Structures are given as structure tokens and as C-alpha cells.
């Protein structure tokens, strides 16, 4: 079927457009583009500081959460949040009615125990007096025993004398010399002497019994004295116990009015008048007092930077509430225990999450604070600390964006990356060792040179080997750095107004 004239024209136009497109693509493909780069000339830096920047909050040297030590309803709060208080100033008053009743009851019990002690002492005195009387009775009875023993001895002598006289009269009457009357008289004297001896012995025995009874009464009285003395000790111990309980009740009564334990500022008052304060296991928090005589800043430093931070290093601190004002500080403590960024409390965990980033708490002490600034600071204010971890003078440094890392490979097109990016892992799973370097410019062509770096500043990094002063290196842009190859011709970007980092085209 023959084509119409209109269709032939359309086909011709399409063929012409396709031919033109092919020509344009061929021209573009054969055209050699020279990438535009930003360059910088290497110079010696008079000073390069390596810093670690972390955020945190203002913390006082110490703060106390004042709690209620006694139960009762809150009757009065004498201060407001933000008030400055001194040590010993009244803060909160708890209803003392119940405490006062307990104190008065304990005082009465203490007085009763003191009276018991006095009564026990009186009993000891009485028992000691009775013991003295009993011992005197024993002594008197013993003296009577001695007298009666003398009477016994005398009676025995009289018996012996009467016995001898009776014997003599017996012999005389047998020989017919003595009369019967004289014999009977001698015998009567002998019998009378025997009776007197027996009576004296009986009296002596009775007196000995009396002595033993007196000794027994004295022994019983000694036991009574010891018991009374023991009763004194028991009464004194009970009195001491009651006195100690009274001191405790008095102390509890005095705690109805809470006093400030330190000089500081009232940071928070979570309770209100009329609420019931409890103690012991569930103690009611009354208020928080912060000692602002020395102010610290606590910041959380990332685990990748904590090794650079050491105690004694200087820092600059900015508090959000003070704007751009910088405060001097020094590191005073570095906590050795890591905390997870999602863990507000910190501490050791039974399960380690290796995928979660860790931080370390670092404490800085603010130095040389003006009084007006110190008065403006409050606990919990957000802050940012820039810690100077190392300082070097007269060093050769290059911009951080000029550093290129690429894998050491002999492939025609080596993979390169700007500092900070990570090359792809090798098929074996091991990360290849990358080369760190910069591109220098020689006759409008670039050449990669490996460098050795030192400390890192805010925007520059120290170079210890590989390049020299006055060399011209490629700084950026990063999208172009990734495409550069050794021997590639480049074109310098013209310095733009307000851009101090670029070099004019030569």
C-alpha cells in the first residue's frame, strides 16, 4: 500500500530528529570535561586544638532531697522555689500534736522510773541498816558466849574441887576420922557443883545457838542488801531506757519543724500545705535544696571520644540560658562506667546490647564565675561543653574535607571516598586497609599522596608526613573528590565573594 505524502513527511522529520540526536550524543560522549575543584595552599598553623564537644546539664556540688522524718499533716511551708536558704533556717512545719503527746507520755514514764530508782535506793539503805543491827547482835551474842564459857570453866573448877574434897572425906570416914555430917556436906557441895556445871554448859549451848541464829539473820540481811542493790541496778537500767526513749521522743518532736541542712537554693517543693507526710518505708519528699557554692556541669561523652578526655583538661561551657557567653571549666571526674544513650540511670546490665551506642559521664567544675552569672545558674539547665583534649603549636594542617580515603588496589579505577566514609568490605568479610591521603596539583593535574595524620581540630587535621608547606591541594567539593584520578586535568573554581576558603583561578 503506497504511503501518503503526509506520512512520508512525518517519517522524514522523525528520521532527521533521530540523526540530530545521534550526532549530539556523539559530540557529548567525545567531549572531555575538566572538573572544577576548590584548592587551598598548605600553611603552618600557629595553633591547632583537638576538642571534644558534648551536651549535658548544670549540676550543683551537692543537693539534698529533704524528706519527712516524722508523720503528720503539713501545717506551714516557710520558703518558695528559688529562695536562698542558710543552714538551720526553718523550712517546713509538721503538726506536732501527736508527737507532743507521745513526748509527754514518755516524760511521765521516765519520772516514774526515776522514782523507782529512788525507792530502790531507800530499800538498800534500810537493808544495810538492818544488816548493821544484825551484825551487832552477832557480836553481842559472841561476847555472851565468851562470858558463859568462863562460867562453865569456873563451874568445872568447882566440880573438881568438890570432887577432891568428897574423895578426901570418903577416905577419912572410912578410917573413922571424919564425921558423917562432914562427909554429907562434902557430897552436897560436889552435887551442887555438878549441877552448876551442867547449868553453865546448858547456858553456853543456848548462847551458841543464839549466835548461830544471829549469824543466820545477818546472812539473810546481807542477801536482802544484795537483792536491794540488784533492784537498784534494774531500776537504773529501766530509768536509762526510759530516758533514752524520752530523748528520742524529744528529737522526734523537734523534727516537726524541718531545718535546712546546708546553705543553698530551694530547687523544688513537690508537697503542699495540708498534705499528710509519712515516714519510715514511704518517706514523703518535702523539697530539694541545692548547694550552689560550687557549680559543676555533667556531660555525656561518646565512647569513641572518651579516651581523649582526661582529668585536669580545660574546657569552655555554654549554658543555653546565658546565650553565647562562655564559661571556663576544668575536668574533675571521668566516670569509668558506660551507660547506654537510652538508659537514663546508667549502671551495669546483665544483658549487653552491642548494637546500642554507649556514653560516659564526665564532670566539669566551673571556674572564675562572676557572682551575677552564678546567681543566674540553676540546677538542670542545659549546657554544652567543649573540652580541649590536645593542643599543638606550629603544625602543618589540612582541611578535613580534603582528606580522601581509598582502598589500596591496582584496579584501573580505584574506589575513593571522602574522609569519614567507609569503603565496602571485601568478599571475604574483612575490611580492607584503606589509604588516607590528599590530591595535590601539579601542572593543573592531580596526584594522590598518602599522608600520616595527627590531632584533629574543629575544621582541620594535622599532617605529620606526606605533604609539605606551600603545596596546593584539592579541598573539594566532595562529589568531585570521589571522581578524581591520578593524572586527571582539573580546573580551579573562581573564588566567590565571601568565600575565604577558595583560591582564584591561576
C-alpha positions as CSV (number, residue, x, y, z in Angstrom):
1,X,0.0,0.0,0.0
2,X,1.5,3.3,-1.1
3,X,2.2,5.8,1.7
4,X,0.6,9.1,1.5
5,X,2.6,12.3,1.1
6,X,1.7,13.4,4.7
7,X,3.1,10.2,6.2
8,X,6.3,10.4,4.2
9,X,6.9,13.9,5.5
10,X,6.3,12.7,9.1
11,X,8.8,9.8,8.6
12,X,11.4,12.1,7.2
13,X,11.1,14.6,10.1
14,X,11.4,11.8,12.6
15,X,14.5,10.4,10.8
16,X,16.1,13.9,10.8
17,X,15.4,14.3,14.6
18,X,17.0,10.9,15.3
19,X,20.0,11.7,13.3
20,X,20.5,15.0,15.1
21,X,20.2,13.3,18.5
22,X,22.8,10.7,17.5
23,X,25.2,13.5,16.5
24,X,24.6,15.4,19.7
25,X,25.2,12.3,21.8
26,X,28.3,11.5,19.9
27,X,29.6,15.0,20.5
28,X,28.9,14.9,24.2
29,X,30.4,11.5,24.5
30,X,33.6,12.6,22.8
31,X,33.9,15.9,24.7
32,X,36.4,15.9,27.5
33,X,35.1,17.6,30.7
34,X,37.6,19.1,33.2
35,X,36.2,19.0,36.7
36,X,36.1,22.2,38.7
37,X,37.7,22.0,42.2
38,X,38.4,24.2,45.2
39,X,42.0,24.4,46.1
40,X,44.0,25.5,49.1
41,X,47.7,26.2,49.8
42,X,49.2,24.4,52.8
43,X,50.4,26.7,55.5
44,X,51.8,26.3,59.0
45,X,49.1,26.8,61.7
46,X,50.3,28.7,64.8
47,X,48.0,26.6,67.0
48,X,45.7,23.6,66.5
49,X,43.4,22.4,69.2
50,X,41.7,19.0,69.4
51,X,38.4,19.2,71.2
52,X,35.5,17.0,72.3
53,X,32.1,18.6,72.4
54,X,29.3,17.1,74.5
55,X,26.0,18.2,75.9
56,X,24.7,17.9,79.5
57,X,23.3,20.0,82.3
58,X,24.2,22.2,85.2
59,X,24.7,20.3,88.5
60,X,25.4,21.7,92.0
61,X,28.3,20.2,94.0
62,X,25.7,18.5,96.1
63,X,21.9,18.6,96.6
64,X,19.7,17.1,99.2
65,X,16.2,15.8,98.8
66,X,14.7,16.8,102.2
67,X,12.3,14.1,103.4
68,X,9.9,14.0,106.4
69,X,11.3,12.0,109.4
70,X,8.1,12.2,111.3
71,X,4.5,11.6,110.3
72,X,1.9,14.4,110.4
73,X,0.0,16.9,108.3
74,X,2.0,19.7,106.8
75,X,0.9,22.9,108.5
76,X,3.2,25.5,107.0
77,X,5.9,25.9,104.3
78,X,8.2,28.9,105.0
79,X,10.0,29.1,101.7
80,X,9.3,29.1,97.9
81,X,11.2,27.6,95.0
82,X,14.2,29.7,94.1
83,X,14.7,31.1,97.6
84,X,18.2,31.2,99.1
85,X,18.4,29.5,102.4
86,X,21.1,29.2,105.1
87,X,21.9,26.2,107.3
88,X,19.5,26.0,110.2
89,X,16.7,28.0,108.7
90,X,13.1,26.6,109.3
91,X,11.6,25.2,106.1
92,X,8.6,23.1,106.8
93,X,6.4,22.6,109.9
94,X,4.5,19.4,110.6
95,X,1.6,19.2,113.0
96,X,3.3,18.4,116.4
97,X,0.2,17.4,118.4
98,X,0.7,13.6,118.2
99,X,4.4,14.0,118.7
100,X,3.9,16.2,121.8
101,X,1.5,13.8,123.3
102,X,4.0,10.9,122.9
103,X,6.7,13.1,124.4
104,X,4.6,13.9,127.5
105,X,3.6,10.3,128.0
106,X,7.3,9.3,127.8
107,X,8.2,12.0,130.2
108,X,5.7,10.6,132.8
109,X,7.1,7.1,132.3
110,X,10.6,8.4,132.8
111,X,9.7,10.2,136.0
112,X,8.1,7.0,137.3
113,X,11.2,5.0,136.6
114,X,13.3,7.7,138.4
115,X,11.0,7.3,141.4
116,X,11.5,3.6,141.3
117,X,15.2,4.1,141.4
118,X,14.9,6.3,144.5
119,X,12.7,3.8,146.2
120,X,15.2,1.1,145.4
121,X,18.0,3.2,146.9
122,X,15.9,3.7,150.1
123,X,15.3,0.0,150.3
124,X,19.1,-0.6,150.1
125,X,19.7,1.9,152.8
126,X,17.1,0.3,155.1
127,X,18.5,-3.2,154.4
128,X,22.1,-2.0,155.1
129,X,20.9,-0.6,158.4
130,X,19.2,-3.8,159.4
131,X,22.4,-5.7,158.4
132,X,24.4,-3.5,160.8
133,X,21.9,-4.3,163.6
134,X,22.1,-8.0,162.8
135,X,25.9,-7.9,162.8
136,X,25.9,-6.1,166.1
137,X,23.6,-8.8,167.6
138,X,26.0,-11.4,166.4
139,X,28.9,-9.6,168.1
140,X,26.9,-9.3,171.3
141,X,26.0,-12.9,171.3
142,X,29.6,-14.0,170.8
143,X,30.6,-11.8,173.8
144,X,28.0,-13.6,175.9
145,X,29.3,-16.9,174.7
146,X,32.7,-15.9,176.0
147,X,31.3,-15.0,179.4
148,X,29.3,-18.2,179.6
149,X,32.4,-20.2,178.7
150,X,34.1,-18.6,181.6
151,X,31.2,-19.6,183.9
152,X,31.5,-23.2,182.6
153,X,35.2,-23.1,183.3
154,X,34.6,-21.8,186.8
155,X,31.9,-24.5,187.4
156,X,34.2,-27.1,186.2
157,X,36.9,-25.9,188.7
158,X,34.3,-26.0,191.5
159,X,33.3,-29.5,190.5
160,X,36.9,-30.7,190.5
161,X,37.4,-29.1,194.0
162,X,34.2,-30.6,195.4
163,X,35.1,-33.9,193.9
164,X,38.6,-33.9,195.6
165,X,37.1,-32.8,198.9
166,X,34.4,-35.6,198.7
167,X,37.1,-38.1,198.0
168,X,39.1,-37.0,201.0
169,X,36.1,-37.1,203.3
170,X,35.3,-40.5,202.0
171,X,38.7,-41.8,202.9
172,X,38.5,-40.1,206.3
173,X,35.1,-41.5,207.1
174,X,36.3,-45.0,206.2
175,X,39.2,-44.6,208.7
176,X,36.8,-43.2,211.3
177,X,38.4,-39.8,211.5
178,X,35.7,-37.6,209.9
179,X,32.1,-37.5,210.9
180,X,29.1,-38.4,208.7
181,X,28.0,-34.8,208.7
182,X,31.2,-33.6,207.1
183,X,31.0,-36.3,204.5
184,X,27.4,-35.4,203.6
185,X,28.3,-31.8,203.4
186,X,31.2,-32.5,201.0
187,X,29.0,-34.7,198.9
188,X,26.3,-32.0,198.7
189,X,28.9,-29.4,197.6
190,X,30.0,-31.9,194.9
191,X,26.5,-32.5,193.6
192,X,25.7,-28.7,193.7
193,X,28.9,-28.0,191.7
194,X,27.9,-30.7,189.2
195,X,24.5,-29.1,188.8
196,X,26.1,-25.6,188.4
197,X,28.4,-27.1,185.8
198,X,25.6,-28.6,183.8
199,X,23.6,-25.4,184.0
200,X,26.6,-23.4,182.8
201,X,27.1,-25.8,179.9
202,X,23.4,-25.6,179.0
203,X,23.5,-21.8,179.1
204,X,26.7,-21.9,176.9
205,X,25.0,-24.2,174.4
206,X,21.9,-22.0,174.3
207,X,24.1,-18.9,173.7
208,X,25.9,-20.7,170.9
209,X,22.5,-21.4,169.3
210,X,21.7,-17.7,169.8
211,X,24.9,-16.8,168.0
212,X,24.1,-19.1,165.1
213,X,20.6,-17.6,164.8
214,X,22.1,-14.1,164.9
215,X,24.6,-15.1,162.1
216,X,21.7,-16.6,160.1
217,X,19.7,-13.3,160.5
218,X,22.8,-11.4,159.4
219,X,23.3,-13.6,156.4
220,X,19.7,-13.1,155.4
221,X,20.1,-9.4,155.8
222,X,23.2,-9.5,153.6
223,X,21.1,-11.3,150.9
224,X,18.4,-8.6,151.3
225,X,21.1,-5.9,150.8
226,X,22.3,-7.6,147.6
227,X,18.8,-8.0,146.3
228,X,18.1,-4.4,147.0
229,X,21.3,-3.4,145.2
230,X,20.3,-5.6,142.3
231,X,16.9,-3.9,142.3
232,X,18.7,-0.5,142.1
233,X,20.6,-1.6,139.0
234,X,17.5,-2.9,137.4
235,X,15.6,0.3,138.2
236,X,18.5,2.4,137.0
237,X,18.6,0.4,133.7
238,X,14.8,0.9,133.3
239,X,15.3,4.6,134.1
240,X,18.1,4.9,131.5
241,X,15.9,3.1,128.9
242,X,13.0,5.5,129.6
243,X,15.3,8.5,129.5
244,X,16.7,7.3,126.1
245,X,13.2,6.9,124.8
246,X,12.3,10.4,126.1
247,X,15.3,11.8,124.2
248,X,14.1,10.0,121.1
249,X,10.6,11.4,121.5
250,X,12.1,14.9,122.2
251,X,14.1,14.6,119.0
252,X,11.1,13.5,117.0
253,X,9.2,16.4,118.5
254,X,11.9,18.8,117.4
255,X,11.8,17.3,113.8
256,X,8.3,18.5,113.4
257,X,10.0,21.7,112.1
258,X,12.4,20.8,109.4
259,X,15.6,22.9,109.2
260,X,17.8,23.5,106.2
261,X,20.9,21.2,106.5
262,X,23.0,23.4,104.2
263,X,23.4,26.8,102.5
264,X,21.8,26.7,99.1
265,X,18.8,27.4,96.9
266,X,15.4,25.7,97.1
267,X,15.2,23.9,93.8
268,X,11.8,22.2,94.1
269,X,8.9,21.8,96.5
270,X,6.7,18.9,95.5
271,X,4.4,19.0,98.6
272,X,1.7,21.4,99.6
273,X,0.2,22.7,102.9
274,X,-2.5,20.3,104.1
275,X,-0.9,17.1,102.7
276,X,-0.1,14.3,105.1
277,X,3.6,13.5,105.4
278,X,4.5,9.9,106.1
279,X,7.9,8.5,107.2
280,X,9.7,5.2,107.5
281,X,9.3,3.0,104.4
282,X,7.5,5.5,102.3
283,X,9.0,8.8,103.3
284,X,7.4,11.9,101.9
285,X,9.8,14.2,99.9
286,X,9.4,17.7,101.1
287,X,11.8,19.7,98.9
288,X,15.1,19.7,97.1
289,X,17.9,22.0,98.2
290,X,21.0,22.6,96.0
291,X,24.3,23.8,97.3
292,X,25.4,26.3,94.6
293,X,28.6,27.4,96.2
294,X,30.4,25.2,93.7
295,X,28.7,24.5,90.4
296,X,29.5,21.6,88.1
297,X,28.5,20.6,84.7
298,X,27.8,16.9,83.8
299,X,28.1,15.9,80.2
300,X,27.8,12.6,78.3
301,X,30.9,11.9,76.1
302,X,30.6,9.4,73.3
303,X,32.6,6.1,73.7
304,X,34.6,6.9,70.6
305,X,36.0,10.1,72.2
306,X,36.2,9.3,75.9
307,X,39.8,8.1,75.6
308,X,40.9,11.6,74.6
309,X,39.3,13.1,77.8
310,X,41.4,13.3,81.0
311,X,41.0,14.8,84.4
312,X,42.6,18.3,84.5
313,X,41.8,19.3,80.9
314,X,40.4,22.7,80.4
315,X,37.0,23.4,78.7
316,X,34.6,26.0,77.6
317,X,31.0,25.7,78.6
318,X,27.9,27.4,77.2
319,X,24.7,27.4,79.1
320,X,21.6,27.8,76.9
321,X,20.0,30.2,79.4
322,X,23.1,32.5,79.1
323,X,23.2,32.7,75.4
324,X,26.7,32.7,73.8
325,X,28.6,33.5,77.0
326,X,31.5,31.1,77.5
327,X,32.4,29.9,81.0
328,X,35.7,28.4,82.0
329,X,35.8,24.9,83.3
330,X,38.1,22.0,84.1
331,X,37.5,18.2,84.0
332,X,37.4,16.9,87.6
333,X,35.9,13.4,87.1
334,X,35.5,10.8,84.4
335,X,33.1,8.0,85.2
336,X,34.6,4.6,84.2
337,X,31.2,3.0,83.8
338,X,29.5,3.3,80.4
339,X,25.8,4.0,80.0
340,X,23.5,3.5,77.0
341,X,22.1,6.5,75.4
342,X,18.6,5.2,76.0
343,X,19.4,4.5,79.7
344,X,18.9,7.5,81.9
345,X,20.0,5.8,85.1
346,X,23.2,4.0,83.9
347,X,24.8,1.1,85.6
348,X,25.8,-2.4,84.8
349,X,23.3,-4.5,82.9
350,X,23.0,-8.3,82.8
351,X,22.4,-8.1,79.0
352,X,24.8,-6.2,76.8
353,X,23.3,-4.6,73.7
354,X,26.3,-4.3,71.4
355,X,24.2,-2.5,68.8
356,X,23.4,0.5,71.0
357,X,25.8,3.4,71.4
358,X,27.4,4.0,74.8
359,X,28.4,7.2,76.6
360,X,30.5,8.1,79.6
361,X,29.6,10.7,82.2
362,X,32.2,13.5,82.6
363,X,32.0,16.1,85.4
364,X,33.5,19.6,84.9
365,X,33.9,22.3,87.6
366,X,33.1,25.8,86.5
367,X,35.9,28.2,87.4
368,X,36.1,32.0,88.0
369,X,32.4,32.5,87.9
370,X,31.2,36.1,88.3
371,X,28.7,36.5,91.1
372,X,25.9,37.7,88.7
373,X,26.4,34.6,86.5
374,X,26.5,32.3,89.5
375,X,23.2,33.7,90.7
376,X,21.6,33.1,87.3
377,X,22.6,29.5,87.1
378,X,20.0,26.9,88.2
379,X,20.3,23.1,88.6
380,X,19.2,21.2,85.4
381,X,20.0,24.0,82.9
382,X,21.0,22.6,79.5
383,X,24.7,23.2,78.7
384,X,27.3,22.3,76.1
385,X,31.0,21.7,77.0
386,X,33.9,21.9,74.5
387,X,36.8,20.1,76.1
388,X,40.3,20.8,74.8
389,X,42.0,17.4,74.8
390,X,45.2,18.3,73.0
391,X,47.0,21.4,71.7
392,X,49.9,21.7,69.3
393,X,51.8,24.8,68.0
394,X,53.3,25.4,64.6
395,X,51.8,22.4,62.8
396,X,51.0,21.7,59.2
397,X,47.3,21.1,58.8
398,X,44.8,20.5,56.0
399,X,41.0,20.9,55.9
400,X,39.1,17.8,57.0
401,X,37.2,17.8,53.7
402,X,40.5,17.5,51.7
403,X,41.3,14.1,53.2
404,X,40.4,11.2,50.9
405,X,40.3,7.5,51.9
406,X,40.6,4.8,49.2
407,X,41.3,1.1,49.2
408,X,44.8,0.1,48.1
409,X,44.1,-1.7,44.8
410,X,45.7,-1.9,41.4
411,X,42.4,-1.7,39.5
412,X,42.2,0.9,36.8
413,X,39.5,2.8,38.6
414,X,40.3,2.7,42.4
415,X,37.4,3.4,44.7
416,X,38.0,6.6,46.6
417,X,35.9,8.2,49.4
418,X,36.0,11.5,51.3
419,X,37.3,11.2,54.9
420,X,34.5,9.9,57.1
421,X,33.0,7.4,54.7
422,X,33.8,3.7,54.9
423,X,34.9,1.6,51.9
424,X,32.9,-1.5,51.1
425,X,34.0,-4.7,52.7
426,X,35.9,-7.4,50.8
427,X,34.1,-10.6,49.7
428,X,35.9,-12.4,52.5
429,X,34.1,-10.2,55.1
430,X,37.3,-8.4,56.2
431,X,37.5,-4.7,56.0
432,X,40.3,-3.7,53.6
433,X,43.0,-1.4,54.9
434,X,42.4,2.0,53.4
435,X,44.9,4.6,52.3
436,X,44.4,8.1,53.7
437,X,45.7,11.0,51.6
438,X,45.1,14.2,49.6
439,X,45.2,15.2,46.0
440,X,48.0,17.6,45.1
441,X,48.0,19.8,42.0
442,X,51.0,19.7,39.6
443,X,50.7,21.5,36.3
444,X,46.9,21.5,36.5
445,X,46.8,17.8,37.1
446,X,46.1,15.9,40.3
447,X,48.1,13.3,42.0
448,X,47.1,11.2,45.1
449,X,49.6,11.3,48.0
450,X,49.3,9.2,51.1
451,X,49.6,11.2,54.4
452,X,50.0,10.5,58.1
453,X,47.7,12.5,60.3
454,X,47.8,13.6,63.9
455,X,45.3,15.5,66.1
456,X,42.0,16.7,64.7
457,X,40.7,20.2,65.2
458,X,37.3,21.7,64.5
459,X,37.8,22.0,60.8
460,X,41.4,20.9,60.2
461,X,43.6,17.9,60.8
462,X,47.3,17.7,61.5
463,X,49.5,16.2,58.8
464,X,52.8,14.8,60.0
465,X,54.1,13.3,56.8
466,X,53.4,13.1,53.0
467,X,53.0,16.8,52.1
468,X,54.9,20.0,52.7
469,X,54.3,23.6,53.2
470,X,53.1,25.7,50.2
471,X,51.8,22.7,48.4
472,X,48.5,23.2,46.6
473,X,45.9,20.5,47.3
474,X,42.3,19.9,46.3
475,X,39.8,20.8,49.0
476,X,36.5,19.9,47.4
477,X,33.7,19.7,46.6
478,X,33.3,16.2,47.9
479,X,31.3,14.9,44.9
480,X,34.3,15.8,42.7
481,X,36.9,14.3,45.1
482,X,35.2,11.0,44.7
483,X,35.7,11.0,40.9
484,X,39.4,12.3,40.8
485,X,42.1,10.0,39.4
486,X,45.8,10.4,39.2
487,X,46.8,12.5,36.1
488,X,43.4,14.0,35.6
489,X,43.3,17.6,34.5
490,X,41.3,19.9,36.7
491,X,40.1,23.5,36.5
492,X,40.2,25.7,39.6
493,X,37.0,27.3,40.7
494,X,36.9,31.1,40.7
495,X,36.8,32.5,44.3
496,X,33.3,33.6,45.1
497,X,32.6,36.7,47.1
498,X,32.5,35.9,50.9
499,X,34.2,32.5,50.4
500,X,37.6,32.8,52.1
501,X,38.4,29.1,51.6
502,X,38.6,29.1,47.8
503,X,41.5,30.1,45.6
504,X,41.3,32.3,42.5
505,X,41.9,30.5,39.2
506,X,45.5,30.8,38.1
